Amino acid sequence: MGDLDAPSEGWILVGFNRPGAGLNGARLFFFALDAHGRLRAEEHIADPPGHAPRATGGCCDQLRVVEARQRAGRTRTRFLLPRAPARGSDLVLTRGAPTELILAYGDSDDFDHHSRHRVHRRLEL
């Protein structure tokens, strides 16, 4: 189970990649609530400077969103992530494997807008 909370009413993102790989080839999971409170979630595979969606609609095929809300200028989501990769990626999330974690958020609910803030951290799942 993952929790994301950001000081924005735009999109929020969690991503994963091989350590030191940066954005290229990263699995990116975007979350946003539209003006009517409807959730949008997409998995993208990063190919800088772009990142085409791999699964679209209310949620990704393998991603399960437990909760999503916006309140007082913040966006929060709770989710379960798939370990298996989307088409176009060979990155499998493996318990105990070194992984580059990517966290970001933007000011818009449009996933094509650049991030306002992004950090990368190395960790073991």
URMO-V631045 format. One record per residue. N is the residue number from 1. PHI is phi in degrees with one decimal (999 if undefined). D_FIRST is the distance of its C-alpha to the first C-alpha in Angstrom with 2 decimals. Layout:
n=N phi=PHI d_first=D_FIRST
n=N phi=PHI d_first=D_FIRST
This chain:
n=1 phi=999 d_first=0.00
n=2 phi=-121.0 d_first=3.79
n=3 phi=-126.4 d_first=6.91
n=4 phi=-122.8 d_first=10.31
n=5 phi=-146.3 d_first=13.61
n=6 phi=-137.0 d_first=17.00
n=7 phi=-80.6 d_first=20.65
n=8 phi=-158.8 d_first=21.52
n=9 phi=-102.5 d_first=21.80
n=10 phi=-98.2 d_first=21.55
n=11 phi=-73.8 d_first=18.88
n=12 phi=-129.7 d_first=15.89
n=13 phi=-145.6 d_first=14.55
n=14 phi=-125.7 d_first=12.28
n=15 phi=-139.0 d_first=14.18
n=16 phi=-138.9 d_first=14.79
n=17 phi=-155.8 d_first=18.23
n=18 phi=-70.2 d_first=20.55
n=19 phi=-54.4 d_first=21.61
n=20 phi=81.2 d_first=24.51
n=21 phi=-83.2 d_first=24.31
n=22 phi=65.2 d_first=23.53
n=23 phi=-83.9 d_first=22.83
n=24 phi=-58.3 d_first=24.92
n=25 phi=84.3 d_first=22.95
n=26 phi=-66.7 d_first=19.48
n=27 phi=-87.0 d_first=16.70
n=28 phi=-114.0 d_first=16.03
n=29 phi=-111.6 d_first=13.62
n=30 phi=-95.2 d_first=15.53
n=31 phi=-134.3 d_first=14.85
n=32 phi=-155.3 d_first=17.84
n=33 phi=-110.3 d_first=19.45
n=34 phi=-81.1 d_first=23.12
n=35 phi=-61.9 d_first=25.98
n=36 phi=-100.1 d_first=25.56
n=37 phi=81.3 d_first=21.89
n=38 phi=-82.4 d_first=20.91
n=39 phi=-81.2 d_first=17.69
n=40 phi=-122.3 d_first=18.18
n=41 phi=-138.5 d_first=15.60
n=42 phi=-141.1 d_first=16.99
n=43 phi=-101.9 d_first=16.45
n=44 phi=-122.7 d_first=19.38
n=45 phi=-110.6 d_first=20.97
n=46 phi=-70.9 d_first=22.76
n=47 phi=-140.6 d_first=26.51
n=48 phi=-48.8 d_first=27.95
n=49 phi=-89.7 d_first=29.42
n=50 phi=-113.3 d_first=27.52
n=51 phi=-166.2 d_first=24.28
n=52 phi=-72.1 d_first=24.82
n=53 phi=-67.3 d_first=22.14
n=54 phi=-107.2 d_first=21.28
n=55 phi=-143.8 d_first=19.72
n=56 phi=-130.2 d_first=20.71
n=57 phi=112.6 d_first=20.92
n=58 phi=-59.8 d_first=18.72
n=59 phi=-160.8 d_first=15.69
n=60 phi=-65.5 d_first=15.54
n=61 phi=-56.7 d_first=16.45
n=62 phi=-101.5 d_first=13.34
n=63 phi=-91.6 d_first=10.75
n=64 phi=-118.6 d_first=9.49
n=65 phi=-92.7 d_first=9.47
n=66 phi=-87.8 d_first=8.94
n=67 phi=-154.1 d_first=11.01
n=68 phi=-149.2 d_first=13.29
n=69 phi=-156.9 d_first=16.32
n=70 phi=-125.7 d_first=19.12
n=71 phi=-158.1 d_first=21.18
n=72 phi=49.8 d_first=23.88
n=73 phi=77.3 d_first=23.48
n=74 phi=-127.0 d_first=19.70
n=75 phi=-118.7 d_first=16.91
n=76 phi=-136.3 d_first=13.36
n=77 phi=-142.8 d_first=10.44
n=78 phi=-124.4 d_first=6.95
n=79 phi=-150.5 d_first=5.61
n=80 phi=-115.5 d_first=4.74
n=81 phi=-99.2 d_first=7.17
n=82 phi=-78.5 d_first=10.32
n=83 phi=-87.4 d_first=11.98
n=84 phi=-70.1 d_first=15.37
n=85 phi=-78.0 d_first=17.17
n=86 phi=-76.5 d_first=18.69
n=87 phi=-56.7 d_first=22.47
n=88 phi=93.8 d_first=24.16
n=89 phi=-132.7 d_first=21.78
n=90 phi=-111.2 d_first=21.92
n=91 phi=-81.1 d_first=18.94
n=92 phi=-104.3 d_first=16.69
n=93 phi=-82.0 d_first=13.51
n=94 phi=-121.5 d_first=14.59
n=95 phi=-56.6 d_first=13.36
n=96 phi=86.9 d_first=15.92
n=97 phi=-80.8 d_first=17.31
n=98 phi=-63.9 d_first=18.38
n=99 phi=-142.8 d_first=16.65
n=100 phi=-94.9 d_first=17.53
n=101 phi=-90.5 d_first=14.76
n=102 phi=-120.6 d_first=16.11
n=103 phi=-122.9 d_first=15.36
n=104 phi=-155.0 d_first=17.84
n=105 phi=-149.3 d_first=19.05
n=106 phi=-129.0 d_first=22.25
n=107 phi=-88.5 d_first=24.75
n=108 phi=-118.3 d_first=24.95
n=109 phi=-89.9 d_first=22.84
n=110 phi=-89.7 d_first=24.61
n=111 phi=-65.2 d_first=22.53
n=112 phi=-80.7 d_first=25.88
n=113 phi=-76.8 d_first=26.50
n=114 phi=-64.7 d_first=26.04
n=115 phi=-72.7 d_first=23.53
n=116 phi=-83.5 d_first=24.78
n=117 phi=-149.7 d_first=22.75
n=118 phi=-147.5 d_first=20.95
n=119 phi=-133.0 d_first=20.05
n=120 phi=-121.7 d_first=19.43
n=121 phi=-137.4 d_first=18.31
n=122 phi=-86.5 d_first=18.62
n=123 phi=-153.4 d_first=16.09
n=124 phi=-111.9 d_first=15.25
n=125 phi=-71.8 d_first=11.92
